[in-house]
Amino acid sequence: MSDTLAPAAGRARHGKPARPPKPPRAASLWNDAWHDLRRRPLFIGSAVLIGIFLIMSVFPWLFTSVDPFDAASCRLADARQGMSGAHWFGTDNLGCDVYARTVYGARNSIVVGVTTTVVTALVGGLLGLVAGFKGGAVDTLFSRITEIFFAIPSILGALLILAVFRTGNVWTVMLALAVLTWPMTFRIMRAAVITAKSQDYVVAARALGASAPRIMFRHILPNAVAPVIVVATINLGGFIAAEAGLSFLGVGLRSPDISWGLMISDARERFLEAPGPLLFPALFLSLTVLAFIMLGDAVRDALDPKLR
Amino acid sequence: MAATGEPILEVRDLVKHFPLNQGIIMKKQIGAIKAVDGVSFDLRRGETLGIVGESGCGKSTLAKLLMALERPTSGSVKINGREIAQARGGELKRVRRNIQMVMQDPYTSLNPRMTVGDIIGEPYEIHQEVAPKGDRRRKVQELLEVVGLNPDHINRYPHQFSGGQRQRIGIARGLALQPEIIVCDEPVSALDVSIQAQVINLLERLQNEFDLAYIFIAHDLSVVRHISDRVGVMYLGKMVELGKDTEIYDRPAHPYTQALLSAVPVPDPDGRERRERIILQGDPPSPANPPSGCRFRTRCWKAQEICAEQEPLLQIRPGTAHASACHFAETHDVVHV
C-alpha cells in the first residue's frame, strides 16, 4: 500500500506534475499537518461552525438586536409562542425571545466546555506524559492520586466543590468539572505513553544521546496524543451538559445568567406544550459538540502521516 | 576490510545481570538473569566482528551494553581508550558520537511521525557541534545519496518506503555523526533475502568508504560469514569461541559451534547429503540458573566430570589456532564445503 501511495503523496506536495518542482521546503509533522488540514472539508466545516459560535459568544449583539438581560424584552402575554417573524425560535415560559437567549447563552456554555476541555487535556496530558515516561515512583504517586479522584462520585464531588465556593459562575463550574475529570485524560495519556516509550525509535533516539525532554516531546508525545485529542473533544459536549446538570441542582449558573444548559433544564417541564425553548438550545449544543468532535477527528488524522 | 592497528573498542569481562525481584513494596532480590556473563573482545578499525548465537544467548543485551543503553553490572567497555560503561551526561554524549547502531526492525525503529529529513537530521540537532544549522539539510541529502536513496525524498515519511529502504534510512541515521563503530543488531533479519543482500552490500561499501568497524549481531550464520572478519559464538551469556571467520566456519573447535554449523541450511543437494548433522538434545538452560562449570555441558556429547567442576576459559587450546572455551576442544569440519 505504501508504495502505491508514495508517488501520489509526492505529487500532491509539489502541486500539479506539469509544474517544475519547487525547491524542497523543510517539512515537519506540524507543517505537513497544517498543510493537510487546510484542504480537509471536515476541518473547514468544523472550523467555520466553531468560528461562528466563537463570534457568537464574544459579540452576541451581532446576531440579535434583542437584549435578553433587559427585563422589558420579555412579555408574559407572549409566553410559549411558536416560531414567527418577530420571535424566530418562539418564546419561552416568561415570554422571552428564545433566539436571543440561545445566542447570549453561547458564551457561558462555550467557555465552560472549551476551558474545561483545555485544562483537563493540559493537566491530565502533561501529568500522564511525565508519569508514563518516568515510571517508577513518580508513576506510582500520580496513579494513586488519580485513583483517589476516581473514587469520588462526580456529582457529589462537584456539589461539594461548588458549595465551598458558594458562587456558581463559569469559572467555579469549570474548576469543579476539571478537578473531577482530569484523571481520565491522565490515564489515557499514560497508557499511550507507555506503549510509545517501548518502541524502537525511542531506543534509537536514546542511543543518539537525545535528552529526556526531546524524547518526550519529539518522539513520544506526537505518537501518544491521538487518543487524548479524541477523548477531549468528545468530553467537551459532556462538560456543557454537566454544566446544565449542575445548574439544575442549583449549584451551577443561576438565572439571570443564561446558558444552554440552564435553558434546557428550565424548558423541560413544558416540553410537550412548547418544545422550542428546549430544542433550539439543544440544537446549538449538539452543533457545537459535533463541530469540536469533527475538529478533533480532522486533527488526529492530519497528525498521522499514514492517513494523509 | 583489512583490520589495522590498535583496537578502537575494548570489552573486558562485561557482565549484565538483570535482578529478579519478588514482592511489591518490600522488594527482595531472589535471583538474577545472567544475560551477559563475562564477555571480552577487541575490535580494530575497519574490522567486522560477527556475533552469533541462538535466541536468548545475550547478543542483544551485549549490543545494548556497548551502546550504553544498559549499564553493565561489572566490566568495562572502552572506545578509543575512553570508558563508556560508566560515562554520564556530556561525557557519555561525546563518546556516543563514536559508536552508533542499526536496529533490527526497520518498521519500528523509525518514528512514523517524523519526516526522513528529521529522522536523519536528528543526530545533528542533538550534537549541534557536528554540523552548523544551515548545513544540516544538505548533509542529510548527502547521506540519503550515500545509502542509495533519492535525496528528493527528504520530506517523505517512513511509511512511504519499503522495508529495505527503511533500513537504509536507519543506516543513514547511524552514519550521520561519522562514528568509527557501528553496532548492527540483526540488521537484515527482518528483510527479504533479496533485500538482505543489497543491505549487506551497502554495509560493506560503507565500511570501505568510511573505514567503519562493525559489530554484526545475527543468528543467520551464512550472512555473518559473508560480512565478518572475525566471529564470536555466544552461548548462555558467554563467548564460547572466537576466531577468524575461516577458523570458525572451517575448523570449529567448540562442540556448540559445531552443532550450530551443522544446522545451517546448505543450498546444494550434494553438500546437504555430505554434511554432518549434530542434533542437540533438550533446551538451553535458564540464564537465571546456569549449569556449573561449562554452561554447555548439559547438552554436550563430550561432557565429563571436569566440565561440571571447572569452567573452561576462552583461550587458545592445543591443536587449534583460535580461542575456544572447551576442555575437549578439537577442530572438526562439519560443513565439508
Interface residues (C-beta under 8 A of the other chain):
Chain A: S2 D3 L5 A6 A9 G10 R13 P21 P24 R25 A26 A27 S28 L29 D32 Q199 D200 Y201 V203 A204 A205 R206 A207 L208 G209 A210 S211 R214 R218 H219 P222 N223 L303 D304 P305 K306
Chain B: M67 L69 L92 K93 R96 R97 Q100 M101 M103 Q104 D105 T108 S109 L110 N111 P112 R113 M114 T115 G117 D118 E122 P123 I126 H127 R137 D152 H153 I154 N155 R156 Y157 H159 Q160 F161 S162 G170 R173 L177
